[in-house]
Amino acid sequence: GYKDFSFAGNDLESVVFPRSPALRQFRDALVEEGARAALMSGSGSTVFGLFGDREVARESAARLASRFPDWKVLPTRTVDARESAEVCAAGR
């Protein structure tokens, strides 16, 4: 179902974005592509977007990879605690 991500934020964006405008541009591009939320993680090693539809996320990733050719753009998915434990136990 729909999740409310209005609480999501990273205070470091206000410090990092003026120094690295490409990070802001990518974050904004994720929102333009339909991400429900888009944020810089931690101090900026990753910028991510949360999409409600897997296919939309894949299509967006392909378009963003073209727009940002020097970036590694990967569609991923979240996992719940059970699946995470299974993956860790299997050593994958």
Residue pairs with C-beta under 8 A, 6 or more apart in sequence:
2 52
3 36
3 50
5 36
5 37
5 50
8 37
8 39
9 39
10 39
10 40
10 41
10 42
12 40
12 42
12 43
12 44
13 23
13 24
13 27
13 39
13 40
16 23
16 40
16 43
16 44
17 23
17 24
17 27
17 40
20 44
22 68
23 40
23 44
23 47
26 47
26 64
26 68
26 71
27 38
27 39
27 40
27 47
27 49
28 38
29 64
29 67
29 68
30 38
30 47
30 48
30 49
30 60
30 64
31 38
31 49
33 49
33 56
33 60
33 63
33 64
34 51
34 56
34 60
35 49
35 50
35 51
35 60
36 49
36 50
36 51
36 52
37 49
37 50
38 47
38 48
38 49
38 50
39 47
39 48
40 46
40 47
41 47
41 48
49 57
49 60
51 57
51 60
54 75
54 77
57 75
58 75
60 75
61 73
61 74
61 75
64 71
64 73
65 71
65 73
79 87
